[in-house]
Amino acid sequence: MEESLFEEIVTIRRDIHQHPETAFEVERTAGIAADELRGAGIEVRTEVGRTGVVGDIIVPGAAKRIALRADMDALPMQEEGNPPYKSTIDGKAHMCGHDSHTAMLIGAAKYLAAQKDQLKNHVRFIFQPSEELHPGGAPGMIADGCLQGVDEIYALHVWPWLETGVVGICDGPAMAQADAFDITIKGKGGHAAAPHDADDPIVAGSYLVTQLQTLVSRHVSPLDSAVVTVTQFHAGSAYNVIPSTAELRGTVRTYSKQTQQMIRGKIEKLVAPIGEMTYHEGYPVLINEKTCAGKVAEAASNYQVNSPAEKALFGEDFAYYLHHVPGCFIQLGCRNEQKECIYPLHHPKFNLDEECMKIGIDLLTKLIS
């Protein structure tokens, strides 16, 4: 890849970073992607899955179509770092690297368009909104035909747990099913000075939290992986009042339907005597196809490859695409302590070593063969 193209992609990434958009409200970002693809002579469809963009390179005589996907949305959070391209919008920031995913896919598209006469496969570029917010943008993109005629699909994600130059590949399950729950504990309110006349939902909720923490350690095989985390506990409004209700919220992360259903059943059983629960099933397990994972390893042969890489309990709606066509989700190392690129995804000071984008573009273009 020419240095001039890399500099252009860095500029695009920083521009997107400065103007973050969340969920489906990615009109500006989608517009950049569409304009860059059109400028490279690529056929473009917009408003796919509401605000997504799909581009196609048609190769005469090609028998296969390979898709590459990038997510475009930012997070609804405040950036606390101070890069020269810091977010200009309060309460919105690219703290998960989707700005770089979009920029890298634009870079791959421009490179491949310039090499069109040498391509052996059709190429589809999928720019997706709303990866961060369930139910995600992938189902809408799929419903609007983004996978029609696609034989394989690939995506990458910057990975601050790996150094720049390292590529992580999971053969099989790579990301967990990410569920959520809302629990309402129903007690009996009263005066704080007379707790014997009340049924305290805070005490019941506190005990429930400790019970939930033992579900994985006592009911999930040590050879399996799962997480149950309570992330919110809301109750009361005064120093001297025992409230009548308390609310707990949290998440369940699993790699198998059997484990997911077991944990859900255990929580329901614990909650039934004291309240009620609403359970929300999230993105399904993301499973890389073995042959496609091997293809990524081959494409990454010039780099340090971690295979099998450590799987993660994060949720990722790229899983929906893999329910329809084979593919692989790639971990792209972006950590660089000298550049202070050391913070995890979703941290308010997250930043990435932009040199990793050279590797990302290289991988994406090699996967088209």
Secondary structure, DSSP 8 states (H G I E B T S, - for coil): --HHHHHHHHHHHHHHHHS--BTT--HHHHHHHHHHHHHTT-EEEEEETTTEEEEEE--TT---EEEEEEE--BBSS---S--TT--SSTT-B--SSHHHHHHHHHHHHHHHHHTGGG--SEEEEEEES-SSSTT-SHHHHHHTTTTTT--EEEEEEEEEEEETTEEEE-SSEEE-EEEEEEEEEE-B-EETT-GGGSB-HHHHHHHHHHHHTTHHHHHS-TTS-EEEEEEEEEE-SSTTEE-SEEEEEEEEEESSHHHHHHHHHHHHHHHTTTEEEEEE--S--EE--HHHHHHHHHHTTTSEEESS---B----THHHHHTTS-EEEEEEEEEBGGGTB---TT-TT----TTHHHHHHHHHHHTT-
